[in-house]
Amino acid sequence: MVGFGVSADRSLILIVAAASMLVTVSLANRDWYYGGGFNYTTHWPWGPRNDSHSLNYTNEPNKIIVGGSDHWHYGFNYSVWAFQNNPFYVNDVLVFKYNPPSKSPFHHSVYLLPNMWSYMTCDMSRAKLIANTTQGDGEGFEFVLKKWQPYYFVCGESGGLHCRDGRMKFFVMPMLRRWHY
């Protein structure tokens, strides 16, 4: 439409991105409708569940290796991995395993980005280093999801190239654990 300008275009992109994030996070938590208040026989809105995904009712934190047996490396789609391994809970431990520079020609690290926009654009200008290129060796680097907030993880090597082109990025929104009496 004529007359919108650059500012309006950016606002529209931001609105679409935020809506997309909310839909993605809500769909990623596949068990949300078991929380109460919904008709348990119909499981609105997606129908009855036939998959093998079981609810995690334990109060103990899980230790989760990022990427599973593939670990943290260039070219693996970590967004899909995070979606498939949801839900994550507050106090769960993410373990990042990757080869140190002496064992691999590609160096990896782990950064936290401050917001969804930085995540989507792989903008490393306000990124916070949480694991350098040597900390993923051996048992790996452990990161505890301490708060109920979104966490945006990326590999910051090569000025964000691993984030942009290597798909080494994912975000999680840990849930609060359910208590059983």
VEXDREN-2710 file (C-alpha; in Angstrom, 1 decimal):
% VEXDREN-2710
k/r/px/py/pz
1/MET/0.0/0.0/0.0
2/VAL/1.4/3.4/-0.9
3/GLY/2.2/5.8/1.9
4/PHE/3.1/3.4/4.7
5/GLY/6.8/4.1/4.7
6/VAL/9.7/2.3/6.4
7/SER/8.5/2.9/9.9
8/ALA/5.1/1.3/9.3
9/ASP/6.7/-1.6/7.4
10/ARG/9.0/-2.3/10.4
11/SER/6.1/-2.1/12.8
12/LEU/4.1/-4.6/10.7
13/ILE/7.1/-7.0/10.6
14/LEU/7.5/-6.7/14.4
15/ILE/3.8/-7.4/15.0
16/VAL/3.9/-10.4/12.7
17/ALA/7.1/-11.7/14.4
18/ALA/5.6/-11.3/17.9
19/ALA/2.4/-13.0/16.9
20/SER/4.4/-15.8/15.3
21/MET/6.5/-16.2/18.5
22/LEU/3.3/-16.4/20.7
23/VAL/1.8/-19.1/18.4
24/THR/5.0/-21.0/18.3
25/VAL/5.5/-21.0/22.1
26/SER/1.8/-21.9/22.7
27/LEU/1.9/-24.8/20.2
28/ALA/5.3/-26.0/21.5
29/ASN/3.8/-26.6/24.9
30/ARG/1.7/-29.5/23.7
31/ASP/0.3/-30.3/27.2
32/TRP/-1.2/-26.9/28.0
33/TYR/-4.8/-28.1/27.8
34/TYR/-4.3/-30.6/30.6
35/GLY/-4.0/-27.8/33.1
36/GLY/-7.6/-27.6/34.0
37/GLY/-10.8/-26.0/32.9
38/PHE/-11.1/-27.8/29.5
39/ASN/-13.2/-30.8/28.6
40/TYR/-10.9/-33.7/29.0
41/THR/-12.9/-35.9/26.7
42/THR/-12.6/-33.7/23.6
43/HIS/-9.2/-32.2/24.2
44/TRP/-10.1/-29.0/22.4
45/PRO/-8.7/-27.7/20.1
46/TRP/-6.5/-30.4/18.6
47/GLY/-8.4/-33.5/19.4
48/PRO/-7.4/-36.6/21.4
49/ARG/-3.7/-37.3/21.9
50/ASN/-2.3/-40.4/20.4
51/ASP/1.5/-39.7/20.7
52/SER/3.9/-41.2/23.2
53/HIS/4.8/-37.8/24.7
54/SER/4.1/-38.1/28.5
55/LEU/3.7/-35.3/30.9
56/ASN/6.6/-34.7/33.3
57/TYR/5.1/-34.6/36.7
58/THR/8.4/-34.9/38.6
59/ASN/9.6/-32.1/40.7
60/GLU/13.2/-32.9/39.9
61/PRO/15.0/-30.8/37.3
62/ASN/15.8/-32.6/34.0
63/LYS/19.3/-32.6/32.5
64/ILE/18.9/-32.1/28.7
65/ILE/21.7/-32.4/26.2
66/VAL/21.2/-29.7/23.6
67/GLY/20.9/-31.5/20.2
68/GLY/20.7/-34.9/21.8
69/SER/23.4/-37.2/20.5
70/ASP/24.2/-34.6/17.7
71/HIS/25.4/-32.1/20.4
72/TRP/26.0/-28.4/19.4
73/HIS/27.3/-28.1/15.9
74/TYR/26.9/-26.1/12.7
75/GLY/24.1/-27.1/10.3
76/PHE/21.7/-28.7/12.8
77/ASN/18.3/-27.2/13.2
78/TYR/18.1/-26.4/16.9
79/SER/14.7/-24.6/16.6
80/VAL/13.1/-27.9/15.5
81/TRP/15.0/-29.8/18.2
82/ALA/13.7/-27.4/20.9
83/PHE/10.2/-27.7/19.6
84/GLN/10.4/-31.5/19.6
85/ASN/11.8/-31.6/23.1
86/ASN/9.3/-29.3/24.8
87/PRO/8.2/-28.7/27.5
88/PHE/11.2/-27.3/29.4
89/TYR/10.8/-26.4/33.0
90/VAL/12.3/-23.8/35.4
91/ASN/15.4/-25.3/37.0
92/ASP/16.0/-27.8/34.1
93/VAL/19.6/-27.9/33.0
94/LEU/20.6/-27.6/29.4
95/VAL/24.0/-29.2/28.6
96/PHE/25.9/-27.8/25.6
97/LYS/28.5/-30.2/24.3
98/TYR/30.9/-29.3/21.5
99/ASN/34.5/-29.9/20.5
100/PRO/37.2/-27.4/21.6
101/PRO/39.1/-25.5/18.9
102/SER/42.0/-28.0/19.1
103/LYS/39.8/-30.9/18.0
104/SER/37.7/-29.1/15.4
105/PRO/38.3/-26.6/12.7
106/PHE/35.0/-24.9/13.6
107/HIS/34.8/-23.1/16.9
108/HIS/31.5/-22.9/18.8
109/SER/30.3/-20.9/21.8
110/VAL/27.0/-20.2/23.5
111/TYR/25.5/-16.7/23.8
112/LEU/22.2/-15.4/25.2
113/LEU/20.4/-12.8/23.2
114/PRO/18.3/-10.2/25.0
115/ASN/15.1/-10.4/22.9
116/MET/13.2/-12.0/20.1
117/TRP/14.3/-9.3/17.5
118/SER/18.0/-10.0/18.2
119/TYR/17.3/-13.7/18.0
120/MET/15.4/-13.4/14.6
121/THR/18.1/-11.2/13.1
122/CYS/21.1/-12.9/14.9
123/ASP/22.1/-9.4/16.1
124/MET/25.1/-10.1/18.4
125/SER/25.5/-6.4/19.5
126/ARG/24.0/-7.0/22.9
127/ALA/24.7/-10.7/23.2
128/LYS/26.0/-12.1/26.5
129/LEU/28.7/-14.9/26.4
130/ILE/27.7/-17.8/28.6
131/ALA/30.1/-20.5/27.3
132/ASN/33.4/-19.8/25.4
133/THR/34.9/-22.1/22.7
134/THR/36.5/-24.5/25.2
135/GLN/33.7/-24.9/27.7
136/GLY/31.7/-27.5/25.7
137/ASP/34.4/-30.2/25.9
138/GLY/34.1/-33.3/28.0
139/GLU/30.9/-33.2/30.1
140/GLY/29.9/-29.9/28.4
141/PHE/28.7/-26.6/29.7
142/GLU/25.6/-26.6/31.9
143/PHE/23.1/-23.8/31.9
144/VAL/20.2/-23.7/34.4
145/LEU/16.9/-22.3/33.3
146/LYS/16.5/-20.3/36.6
147/LYS/13.5/-18.1/35.7
148/TRP/10.1/-18.2/34.0
149/GLN/11.3/-16.1/31.0
150/PRO/12.3/-16.7/27.3
151/TYR/15.9/-17.7/26.8
152/TYR/17.4/-17.1/23.3
153/PHE/20.5/-19.2/22.7
154/VAL/22.8/-18.8/19.8
155/CYS/26.3/-19.7/18.6
156/GLY/28.1/-16.3/18.3
157/GLU/31.1/-17.4/16.3
158/SER/32.1/-15.8/13.0
159/GLY/30.1/-12.6/13.9
160/GLY/26.8/-14.5/14.1
161/LEU/27.3/-16.5/10.9
162/HIS/26.7/-19.8/12.8
163/CYS/23.4/-18.3/14.1
164/ARG/22.3/-17.0/10.7
165/ASP/23.5/-19.7/8.3
166/GLY/24.3/-22.6/10.5
167/ARG/20.9/-22.6/12.3
168/MET/22.7/-22.7/15.7
169/LYS/20.0/-21.0/17.5
170/PHE/16.9/-21.8/19.5
171/PHE/14.7/-20.4/22.3
172/VAL/12.9/-21.9/25.2
173/MET/10.2/-20.6/27.5
174/PRO/10.5/-22.8/30.6
175/MET/7.2/-23.6/32.4
176/LEU/6.6/-23.8/36.1
177/ARG/6.5/-27.4/37.4
178/ARG/3.2/-28.9/38.4
179/TRP/3.0/-29.9/42.1
180/HIS/1.4/-33.1/43.2
181/TYR/0.0/-33.7/46.6
END
